[in-house]
Amino acid sequence: MAKIDETKERISYLKNFLTIIIGAVVVTSGGLVNLVLSGNFGAVFWIGLIVIVVLVYAALRVMSHIEKHLKKLGEL
C-alpha cells in the first residue's frame, strides 16, 4: 500500500474512533442531566462525571493524532 493511502486510512480510522467517543460523551452527558434533574448526586453521578472528563481527554488526544497525520499527508 502506498504511503499516502496508508495515511488516509489512519485518518479515516481515527475519525471514526472520534465519532464513537463524541457519541459516548453525548450519551453520558444526557444521563448526567437526567440525574441532576432528579436530584440524584450519588456515586453514579460522580463516576459519570469522571467518565466524561476521561472521554474528553481521549477525544483531544485523537484530534491531535488526526492533526499529526494530516500534516504528514500534506508533506506527501
Residue pairs with C-beta under 8 A, 6 or more apart in sequence:
1 9
3 76
4 73
4 76
7 69
7 72
7 73
7 76
8 73
10 69
11 66
11 69
11 70
11 73
14 62
14 65
14 66
14 69
15 66
17 62
18 59
18 62
18 63
18 66
21 55
21 58
21 59
21 62
22 59
24 55
25 52
25 55
25 56
25 59
28 48
28 51
28 52
28 55
29 52
31 48
32 45
32 48
32 49
32 52
35 41
35 44
35 45
35 48
36 45
